[in-house]
Amino acid sequence: MRAIVVCDLLSVLVIWQKRTTCLSMDKRVLEKMTELASAGVRCVPEMQRHIKHYIEQVLFAGSSVPPLEDSHFWPSGKAVINCIYRANRRARFVIFFLHSLCSFLLCDCM
């Protein structure tokens, strides 16, 4: 019984993470934004500055940078806000999931 519940909770976590990805944005930019949001970047201009540096210095080092109108690489302010929100929500969900899992595994009722 316990193994079934744990597997169900893990499948819910995986499905939730897949559902919250942004399909129109470059995967590398989305991963960098998620990493920065998880590291504590909460301000939209600061996130956009980090992303600008990442695109110019890492992704397109030595080649031409895509135009600012290309939303595939340059996220809008709303996309940045959504990414920060999802990172906060994911962190809360993981903490809740781990707390629930620990309390379930340590429970003596069966």
N, C-alpha and C positions, 0 to 999 in steps of 0.2 A: 504494500500500500504506500509506504513512504517513497519508494523508488518511482512509482507512477506519478505522485504529486510533484516530486523534484523535477522529473522529466517534463511535465506539463508546464511548470514555472519557467524552465529553461527555454522551451519552445515559444512561450509567450514573449520572453525577452528577445529572442532572435527575430521573431515576426515583427515585433514593435520596432526594432532597430532597422530592419529592412524597409518598413513602411515610412520611416521618417527621413529617408534620404532624398536629396534634391536631384532630380534627373537632368535638369537643363544645365547644371553647372559642371565644370570640369572636376573630375574625381579628385585630382591632386589638390586643387584649390579648396574643395569641400573638406578634405581631410585636414588640410592646414588650418582652416577656419575652426574646425572641431577641436583640433589640438590646442589652438590659441584660446578658444572659449573655455576649454577644460582647465587651462593653465591660469585662468582668471581674467582674461581680457573681457571687459564688459561695456566698453565705450565704442560706439560705431566708428567715429573717425580714427581711433587708435587701431581698430581691427582693419579698417581699410588701408591705413598706412602700412601695417604689417603685411597685408596681402599684396600691396603694390610693390613693396621691397621683395617679397617672395617671388612674384611673377617676373620682375625685372632682373633680379640677381640670380635666381635659381632656375626657374623654368625656361626663361628665354635669355640666358646669359650668352652674349656674343651674337645674338640674332635679333631680328626686329620684333618688337613687342606688339601684340594685337591692339587694335584701336580701342579706345575707352568705351565705344558703343557696343563692343562685343560682350554681351552678358554671359557668355560661356566662361570667360575668364575674369571679368570684372563684376563682382556681385553688387547689387543695389543695396541701399541702406536697409530696405525691408528684408532682403535675404540675409543680411548680417544679423539683424535683430532676431530673425527666426532661428538662425544657427545658434546664437547665444541662448535663446530660450530652450531649444532642443538639448543643448549641452547641459543646462541647469536641470532640466527635467530628467534627462538620462542619469545624471548623478544622483538625483533624489530617488529615482526608481531603483537604481543599483543598490543604494544604501537600504532602501525598504526591502528589496529582494533578499539581500544578505541577512538583514535582521530577521526577516520571516523564516528564512532557511535555517538559521542558527537556532531560533526558538523552536522550530519544528523538530530539528534533529535532537535537541537536548530535552525535548518533552518526554516524560515517562509514561504518558498515556498511550496505550495501544490495544 
